Amino acid sequence: MTRKLLILLLSLTFLVVFPGLTLAQFGSISGRVTDEVTGEPIIGAHVIADRLDSMYHCHGEARTDTGGYYAIEHLHPGSYQVGASAVGYVAETYPAPVTVISGQNTPDINFALTPGGGTGSISGRVTNEVTGNPILGAHVVAMGLDNYCYAEAWTDSNGHYMLEGLCAGIWQVQAEAFGYIPEVYPDTVTVVDGQNTPNINFALTPSGGEIGSISGIVTDEITGEPVLGAHIVAMRTDSMCHGHGEAWTDSNGHYIIQGLHLGSYQVSACKAGYIPETYPVPVTVVAGQNTGDIDFALTPMGEPGSISGTVTDGNTGNPIPHAHVCAHGELGEGHARTDSLGHYMIFGLYPGYYFVTAHACGYFPQTHPDTVTVIAGQNTPNVDFALVPYGGPGQGTIAGTVLDDSLLSPVPFGIVFAVSWNGNWGFSFTDSLGSYTIQGLQPDSYYVFAHAPGYIGEFYDNVYTWEEATLVTPDAYGINFYLGRCGHGEGIISGVINSNGSSLEGAYVYAEAEGEVKGFTQSSLGGVYTINGLLPGVYTVSASKVSYNDGSYPEPVVIGSGKASGIDIELPPVKIGDVTGNGTIDAADVVFIMNYLYIGGPAPNPSQIGDANCDGGINSADVAYLINYLFVGGPAPGCP
């Protein structure tokens, strides 16, 4: 059975068993909540999105920040009903269904809430089920089941709580507290305008003393104001088991991550519009205790800006249409195509430094010689390129299709490279059908690599290192790729790729967790790389570039929602004659080639490293060449 057919059958089976699920990228919904009378933003309003066209993946929620803005992220594509509520206001449902599209944000889903709201309330008491003692600081939450109202309260020293300003209707109530098992009230609770519904009591069961918690405050580094809705992740660093906890900050910037097993944790914080941050030292969780004051002051990224310029032919000065320009920085990346005049503009870039590269068919790729600075809310113009044509001197062709590994849908805007050991190369872009054709190739054997924005790049055929790749000789058709999607988490890994003391541009860098590659990028000018979109986990980071030995970072990298920097990797260049791969040319390499030639031993990989005299093959002359170099002072292996 072919790989394509197998994937298709598995996809169809999945959709039959789970008809509401789609194997697609997440989308998001964003907007603003204001006071209908004053127009002022409402801080801490609760916005909920409920799926209308599926019973699966059916819910998302968010709180508004100090500007009244919200963003509900990680929503599966589909149709949603969106509602907003706030204490002291009448809850409101958006008048039309809201469509979420794969990989896109649906903006401007705004609400202007009318002051007033409900006049009902719910009250009760939260106690320890074993001792009967009151629980101080228990968190009680009520959710309207027939409206979009929401309320929360905390218990006093006697365990009492009061949820006020509730709309009339049917509510679900639950309580939680550190060191106790959360509990949902067994019955729905009816609220009547102007009345209190009393005795909604909870007796929480202690969860035992073998867990602890971490708490703190998240503020804006510039204003000092609390940051609402920041995502805090604690990742276990001293064990692979029981290794993860998370929480979100409330309207005062407070958070608490409960139910953590004893041990050492890396804690990180992030929020849309802020630079992610990792706490500078490991945080220890102690049995039955809270580790407090793990605070963060997040730096605002500022309003997104843009980069623009022109791509021209370096010989004629004529504009190059349809060139592909990519900007890559620590806070994200962006892409654009040039128009008929060679102009491009890359939008949505957070302030910071970016490496910008231009590609066009028939031209050598070019990276802008300087890093490009993006300023909040501004465009950085005149980032221009004059590409040098390479002329396509050969007659060979490599062609195929690039598809999404899960959906088998075309992947447009992809780039497919073909590079040989001898330095011949070519590339092409995929069209709207995912098809590509690389022309003008010299007779040679090529390593073919495909990647696209939002996807994990790979060598042909379905491998991540050039040493494992299947070589392709032109003319060759049906050289197809099935690319997996990158992750959509908040973690970042960055570093530099070096080789013998010099930075290495163009290396492919991977982050792997639980046996699967989850993140991918390519090193830029200066060897700098940044892998974005990582979910919490423990990662192995590796890199590969043709004619260099593959390498990896020597230690596992623990990622929460923050950033791990300084993950530098060394890729030593491959030495002709070093067939054993030990970094030196010695007698063992002579024995290796003799075993290959005369007694059926393994072949050198790649074969070119065994061709010591560069005559195009591996034979007894290479054995003699190595012996001459090692023992009688002859020339070093390799082409002159």
C-alpha positions in Angstrom: 0.0 0.0 0.0 1.4 3.4 -0.9 2.0 6.0 1.8 -0.4 8.4 0.2 -3.2 5.8 0.1 -2.5 4.7 3.7 -2.7 8.3 4.9 -6.0 8.8 3.0 -7.6 5.7 4.5 -6.5 6.7 8.0 -7.9 10.2 7.5 -11.2 8.9 6.3 -11.4 6.4 9.1 -10.7 9.1 11.6 -13.5 11.3 10.2 -16.0 8.5 10.1 -15.3 7.7 13.8 -15.2 11.3 14.8 -17.4 13.1 12.2 -17.1 16.5 13.9 -13.3 16.6 14.0 -11.2 18.2 11.4 -7.5 17.7 11.0 -6.8 21.4 10.6 -4.7 24.2 12.0 -6.2 26.3 14.8 -7.7 29.7 14.3 -8.8 32.5 16.7 -11.4 35.1 17.5 -10.6 38.6 18.8 -12.3 41.8 19.6 -13.1 44.4 22.2 -15.7 44.8 25.0 -16.7 48.3 26.0 -19.4 50.1 28.1 -22.3 51.0 25.8 -22.9 54.3 27.6 -19.4 55.7 28.1 -17.5 53.8 25.4 -14.8 53.0 28.0 -13.2 49.5 27.9 -14.5 46.9 30.3 -11.6 45.1 32.1 -12.0 41.5 33.0 -15.1 40.9 30.8 -15.6 37.2 30.1 -16.0 36.2 26.5 -17.0 32.6 25.5 -17.1 30.9 22.0 -19.3 27.8 21.7 -19.1 25.6 18.6 -22.3 25.4 16.6 -21.5 22.9 13.9 -19.8 20.1 16.0 -20.0 18.5 19.4 -16.3 18.2 19.5 -13.7 20.9 20.3 -16.7 23.1 21.2 -15.5 25.7 23.6 -13.1 28.6 24.1 -12.9 31.5 26.4 -10.9 34.6 27.3 -10.9 37.7 29.6 -10.5 41.3 28.4 -7.3 43.2 29.2 -6.9 46.8 30.5 -7.9 48.0 27.0 -11.0 45.8 26.8 -9.3 43.6 24.2 -9.6 39.8 24.1 -8.4 37.0 22.0 -9.8 33.4 22.1 -7.1 31.2 20.6 -6.6 27.6 19.7 -10.1 27.2 18.2 -10.8 24.5 15.6 -12.2 25.7 12.3 -16.0 26.0 12.3 -18.9 28.1 13.2 -19.2 29.6 16.8 -21.7 31.5 18.9 -19.8 34.1 20.9 -21.1 35.9 24.0 -19.7 38.4 26.5 -20.5 39.2 30.1 -19.2 41.3 33.0 -20.2 42.0 36.5 -22.6 45.0 36.5 -23.6 44.6 32.9 -26.2 42.8 30.8 -24.7 39.8 29.1 -24.8 39.9 25.3 -24.6 37.4 22.4 -23.0 38.3 19.1 -25.9 38.7 16.6 -24.5 36.3 14.0 -22.4 33.1 14.0 -18.7 33.7 13.9 -16.6 31.6 11.4 -13.1 30.4 12.5 -10.8 29.7 9.5 -7.7 27.5 9.7 -4.5 29.5 10.5 -6.4 32.8 10.6 -7.8 35.2 13.2 -11.4 36.4 12.9 -11.2 40.0 14.2 -13.6 42.8 15.3 -16.1 40.6 17.2 -16.9 43.5 19.5 -19.4 44.0 22.2 -20.9 47.1 23.8 -22.4 45.9 27.1 -25.3 47.8 28.7 -24.8 48.6 32.4 -27.2 46.9 34.8 -27.0 43.1 34.6 -28.7 40.7 36.8 -29.9 41.3 40.4 -29.9 37.7 41.6 -27.2 36.0 43.7 -26.0 32.6 44.9 -24.4 32.0 48.3 -23.0 29.2 50.3 -20.1 27.8 52.3 -17.1 25.7 51.4 -15.7 23.3 54.1 -13.2 20.5 54.5 -15.0 17.2 54.0 -12.9 15.4 56.6 -12.6 18.0 59.4 -15.7 20.1 58.7 -13.5 23.2 59.0 -14.1 26.2 56.7 -11.7 26.7 53.8 -10.4 30.2 53.3 -9.7 31.4 49.8 -11.6 28.7 47.9 -12.5 29.8 44.4 -16.2 29.5 43.5 -17.2 29.9 39.8 -20.7 30.1 38.3 -21.5 29.7 34.6 -24.9 30.6 33.1 -26.2 27.6 31.1 -28.9 29.5 29.2 -27.0 32.8 28.8 -23.3 33.9 28.7 -23.2 35.2 32.2 -20.2 34.4 34.4 -19.3 35.1 38.0 -16.7 34.2 40.5 -16.0 34.7 44.2 -13.6 33.6 47.0 -14.5 32.4 50.4 -13.8 34.4 53.6 -12.3 33.1 56.8 -15.6 31.3 57.7 -15.8 29.6 54.3 -18.7 31.8 53.1 -19.0 33.2 49.6 -21.5 35.3 47.7 -21.9 35.4 43.9 -23.7 38.7 43.0 -25.0 40.4 39.9 -26.3 37.2 38.4 -28.8 37.1 35.5 -32.0 35.2 36.0 -31.7 31.6 34.7 -30.1 28.3 35.2 -26.5 28.2 36.5 -23.8 25.6 37.1 -21.6 26.2 40.1 -18.2 24.7 41.1 -15.6 25.2 43.8 -11.9 24.5 44.0 -9.1 25.2 46.5 -5.4 24.4 46.8 -4.9 20.9 48.4 -8.4 19.8 47.6 -10.2 17.9 44.8 -12.4 20.4 42.7 -16.1 19.7 42.9 -19.1 20.6 40.7 -22.4 21.2 42.5 -24.5 18.1 41.7 -27.6 20.0 40.6 -28.2 23.1 38.4 -29.0 26.2 40.4 -31.9 28.5 39.6 -31.4 32.3 40.0 -34.3 34.7 40.2 -34.0 38.5 39.8 -33.9 40.3 43.1 -33.4 37.1 45.1 -30.6 35.1 46.7 -30.3 31.4 46.2 -28.7 30.2 49.4 -27.0 27.0 50.8 -25.1 26.0 47.7 -22.5 24.4 49.8 -19.4 22.3 49.1 -17.5 19.9 51.2 -14.2 19.4 49.4 -12.1 16.3 49.7 -8.4 16.8 50.6 -6.1 15.6 47.8 -3.2 14.6 50.1 0.0 16.2 51.1 2.2 15.0 48.2 1.5 18.0 46.0 2.3 21.7 46.2 1.7 24.8 44.2 3.4 27.9 42.7 1.9 31.4 42.7 2.9 34.9 41.8 1.9 38.1 39.9 2.4 39.1 36.3 2.7 42.8 35.5 3.4 45.0 32.5 7.1 46.0 32.8 6.4 49.5 31.4 3.3 50.5 33.3 3.5 48.2 36.3 -0.2 47.4 35.8 -1.4 43.8 36.2 -1.6 41.6 33.1 -4.9 39.8 32.8 -5.0 36.4 31.0 -1.3 35.7 31.0 -0.5 32.0 30.5 1.8 30.5 33.1 3.4 27.1 32.6 5.5 25.0 35.0 7.5 22.2 33.5 9.2 19.6 35.6 13.0 19.6 35.1 14.0 16.7 37.4 11.6 14.0 36.2 9.7 13.0 33.1 6.7 12.0 35.2 4.0 14.4 36.6 5.8 17.2 34.8 3.3 19.9 33.8 1.0 22.5 35.3 -0.5 25.7 34.0 -2.7 28.6 35.0 -3.9 32.0 33.8 -3.7 35.3 35.6 -6.9 37.0 37.0 -7.8 40.7 36.7 -5.2 41.5 39.5 -2.4 39.7 37.6 -2.4 36.9 40.2 -2.0 33.2 39.3 -1.6 29.9 41.2 -0.6 26.6 39.6 -2.0 23.9 41.8 -1.7 20.1 42.0 2.1 20.0 41.3 4.1 17.0 42.4 7.2 17.6 44.4 10.3 18.6 42.6 12.0 21.3 40.5 10.2 23.3 37.8 10.9 25.7 35.1 8.3 28.4 35.1 7.5 30.7 32.2 4.9 33.3 31.3 3.5 34.6 28.1 0.7 36.8 26.8 -0.2 37.9 23.3 1.5 41.2 22.6 4.3 40.6 25.2 7.7 39.0 25.0 7.6 35.6 26.6 9.7 35.2 29.8 11.2 32.3 31.8 11.8 32.6 35.5 15.6 32.9 35.9 16.0 30.0 38.4 14.4 26.6 38.9 11.4 26.7 41.3 11.0 24.1 44.0 7.6 22.6 44.9 7.4 21.4 48.5 4.7 19.0 49.8 1.6 20.7 51.1 3.1 24.2 50.6 2.8 27.0 48.1 5.9 28.5 46.6 5.0 32.1 46.2 6.3 35.3 44.7 7.3 33.7 41.4 6.6 37.0 39.7 7.0 38.2 36.1 7.2 41.7 34.5 6.5 41.1 30.8 7.8 43.5 28.2 5.2 44.7 25.7 6.0 43.8 22.1 4.3 47.0 20.9 2.0 47.3 17.9 3.1 45.2 14.9 4.9 46.9 12.1 6.0 45.9 8.6 8.9 45.6 6.2 8.8 46.6 2.5 11.1 46.9 -0.5 11.7 45.9 -4.1 13.3 42.9 -5.7 15.0 43.4 -9.0 17.3 41.6 -11.4 20.9 42.5 -10.5 22.0 42.7 -14.1 19.2 44.5 -15.8 17.5 46.3 -12.9 14.1 45.1 -14.0 11.6 44.2 -11.3 11.2 40.5 -10.5 7.5 39.6 -10.0 6.4 36.7 -7.7 9.7 36.6 -5.8 9.3 35.2 -2.3 10.6 37.3 0.6 10.8 36.0 4.2 11.5 37.9 7.4 12.5 35.7 10.4 13.1 37.0 14.0 12.9 35.9 17.6 9.3 37.1 17.9 8.0 35.4 14.8 8.2 35.5 11.0 6.3 36.8 8.0 6.2 36.2 4.2 5.2 38.1 1.1 5.3 37.8 -2.7 6.4 40.6 -5.0 3.9 42.2 -7.3 4.4 43.0 -11.0 6.6 45.9 -10.2 8.8 43.8 -7.8 7.3 45.5 -4.7 6.5 43.6 -1.5 5.4 44.3 2.0 5.5 41.9 5.0 2.8 42.8 7.6 2.2 41.8 11.2 5.8 41.8 12.4 6.3 42.6 16.1 9.0 45.1 16.9 12.5 43.7 16.9 15.3 42.5 14.6 14.7 40.3 11.6 16.7 38.5 9.0 15.2 39.0 5.6 15.8 36.7 2.6 14.6 36.9 -1.0 14.1 33.9 -3.4 13.1 33.9 -7.1 13.2 31.2 -9.7 16.4 31.5 -11.9 18.2 33.6 -9.3 20.6 33.0 -6.5 18.8 33.5 -3.1 20.0 36.5 -1.2 19.9 37.5 2.5 19.9 41.2 3.3 23.4 42.1 4.5 22.1 43.8 7.7 19.5 42.8 10.2 16.3 44.8 9.7 14.7 46.7 12.6 10.9 46.8 12.9 9.5 49.6 15.0 6.0 49.5 16.6 3.3 50.6 14.3 5.7 51.7 11.5 6.9 50.4 8.2 10.6 49.8 7.6 11.0 50.6 3.9 13.8 50.1 1.3 14.8 46.6 2.2 15.7 45.9 -1.4 17.3 43.0 -3.2 19.2 42.9 -6.5 19.2 39.1 -7.3 21.9 37.6 -9.5 20.6 35.2 -12.2 22.3 31.8 -12.3 21.1 31.1 -15.8 20.1 27.5 -15.4 23.1 26.0 -17.3 21.9 22.4 -17.2 19.1 20.6 -18.9 17.9 18.4 -16.0 14.5 18.6 -14.3 13.2 17.4 -10.9 9.4 17.8 -10.4 6.7 16.7 -8.0 4.1 17.9 -5.5 4.1 19.1 -1.9 1.1 18.1 0.2 -0.2 18.5 3.8 0.7 15.2 5.5 -2.7 15.0 7.3 -5.2 16.5 4.9 -3.4 15.6 1.6 -4.2 19.2 0.5 -1.8 21.2 -1.6 0.8 23.3 0.2 1.3 26.6 -1.8 4.2 29.0 -1.2 6.5 26.2 -0.5 10.2 26.1 -1.5 11.9 23.0 -2.9 15.7 22.9 -3.1 17.9 20.5 -4.9 21.6 20.6 -4.0 24.4 18.2 -4.9 27.6 17.3 -3.1 29.6 19.0 -5.9 27.8 22.3 -5.5 25.2 22.1 -8.2 21.8 23.3 -7.2 18.4 24.7 -8.2 15.1 25.5 -6.6 11.5 26.2 -7.3 8.3 27.4 -5.6 5.1 25.4 -5.3 2.0 26.7 -7.0 -1.7 26.7 -5.7 -1.8 23.0 -6.5 1.3 22.3 -4.5 3.3 21.5 -7.7 6.9 22.4 -8.4 9.4 22.0 -11.2 13.1 22.6 -10.7 14.8 23.1 -14.1 18.3 23.8 -15.4 20.0 21.2 -13.3 23.4 19.8 -14.2 23.9 16.0 -14.5 24.5 15.0 -10.9 22.9 13.4 -7.8 20.8 15.7 -5.7 19.6 16.0 -2.1 16.1 17.4 -2.4 14.5 19.4 0.5 11.0 21.0 0.8 9.6 23.4 3.4 6.8 25.9 3.6 5.6 28.5 6.2 3.9 26.7 9.1 5.3 23.3 8.0 8.2 21.1 9.1 10.8 20.8 6.3 12.1 17.4 5.2 14.5 15.7 2.8 13.3 13.3 0.2 12.1 10.7 1.0 10.4 11.6 4.4 13.7 12.1 6.5 15.1 15.0 8.4 18.9 14.6 7.7 20.8 14.7 4.4 22.7 11.6 5.4 19.4 9.6 5.4 18.1 11.2 2.2 17.4 9.4 -1.0 19.5 10.9 -3.8 17.6 12.1 -6.9 19.1 12.1 -10.4 17.5 14.3 -13.1 15.3 13.9 -15.0 13.0 12.8 -12.1 9.3 13.2 -11.7 7.0 12.3 -8.9 9.4 13.5 -6.2 6.6 14.2 -3.8 6.6 15.5 -0.2 4.1 15.1 2.6 4.8 17.8 5.2 3.6 17.9 8.8 2.5 21.1 10.4 4.6 23.0 13.0 3.1 23.3 16.5 1.0 26.2 17.8 2.3 26.6 21.3 4.0 29.5 23.0 7.4 28.1 23.6 10.6 29.3 21.8 14.0 27.7 21.3 16.9 29.9 19.9 20.6 29.6 19.3 23.4 29.7 16.8 24.7 27.0 14.4 28.5 27.0 14.1 31.1 25.1 12.2 34.8 25.1 13.3 34.4 28.5 14.9 32.4 30.2 12.1 28.6 30.7 12.0 26.7 28.5 9.6 23.8 29.9 7.5 21.2 27.6 5.9 21.2 24.7 8.3 17.9 23.0 9.0 17.1 22.9 12.7 14.6 20.6 14.4 13.0 20.3 17.8 11.8 16.8 18.6 9.7 15.6 21.6 8.1 12.2 22.4 9.7 10.7 19.2 8.1 13.3 16.8 9.5 16.5 15.3 7.4 19.4 16.6 9.3 22.4 15.4 11.5 23.5 12.5 13.4 26.5 11.2 16.5 27.4 9.1 19.5 29.2 10.4 19.9 32.7 9.1 22.7 35.2 8.6 25.2 34.7 11.4 23.9 31.2 12.0 21.1 32.5 14.2 17.9 30.3 14.4 14.6 30.6 16.3 12.0 27.8 16.5 8.6 29.2 17.5 5.3 27.6 18.3 6.4 24.9 20.7 4.0 23.3 23.2 5.3 22.5 26.7 7.6 19.5 26.7 11.2 18.2 26.8 12.9 18.6 23.4 15.9 17.2 21.6 17.3 19.9 19.2 19.3 18.9 16.2 20.6 20.3 12.9 21.6 19.1 9.4 23.2 20.7 6.4 24.6 19.0 3.3 28.4 18.4 3.5 28.4 18.9 7.2 28.2 16.2 9.9 24.8 16.3 11.6 24.8 17.6 15.2 22.6 18.1 18.2 22.5 20.0 21.5 24.0 17.7 24.1 21.2 18.2 26.8 17.4 17.9 26.7 15.7 21.4 26.4 12.7 21.9 28.7 10.1 24.3 27.3 7.0 25.8 29.0 5.5 28.9 27.4 8.7 30.9 27.5 12.0 30.9 25.7 15.2 28.8 25.9 18.2 30.7 24.5 21.8 29.8 23.8 20.9 26.3 22.4 24.0 26.4 20.2 24.9 23.5 17.9 28.2 22.6 16.2 28.2 21.0 12.7 31.8 20.0 11.8 32.4 19.9 8.0 32.6 16.4 6.5 36.2 15.5 5.6 36.9 13.7 2.4 38.5 10.4 3.4 37.0 10.4 6.9 34.7 7.4 6.1 34.5 6.3 9.8 33.1 9.7 10.8 35.4 10.1 13.8 36.6 13.6 12.7 40.1 12.5 11.6 41.7 10.7 8.7 43.6 7.6 10.0 44.4 4.0 9.3 40.8 3.0 10.3 39.6 4.8 7.2 41.9 2.8 5.0 40.6 -0.4 6.6 37.0 0.7 6.1 37.4 1.3 2.3 39.3 -2.0 1.9 36.5 -3.9 3.7 33.9 -2.2 1.4 35.9 -3.0 -1.7 37.0 -6.6 -1.0 34.9 -8.3 1.6 31.4 -6.7 1.3 31.6 -4.2 4.1 29.3 -1.2 4.4 29.7 1.6 1.8 30.9 5.1 2.8 28.0 7.4 3.5 27.8 9.6 1.6 29.8 7.9 -1.1 31.7 11.1 -2.0 33.7 11.0 1.3 35.3 7.7 0.1 36.5 9.2 -3.2 39.8 10.4 -1.8 41.3 11.3 -5.2 38.1 12.8 -6.6 38.1 10.6 -9.7 34.3 10.0 -9.4 34.4 6.5 -7.9 35.6 4.5 -4.9 38.4 2.0 -5.9 41.9 0.8 -5.1 43.3 4.1 -6.2 41.6 5.8 -3.2 43.2 3.2 -0.8 46.6 4.0 -2.3 45.9 7.8 -2.1 45.1 7.5 1.7 48.1 5.4 2.4 50.3 7.9 0.5 48.8 10.8 2.6 49.1 9.1 5.9 52.5 7.4 5.7 54.7 9.1 3.0 53.5 12.8 3.2 51.3 12.8 0.1 48.6 15.4 -0.6 45.5 15.5 1.6 42.3 13.9 0.3 39.8 16.1 -1.5 39.5 17.9 -4.8 42.0 20.6 -5.6 
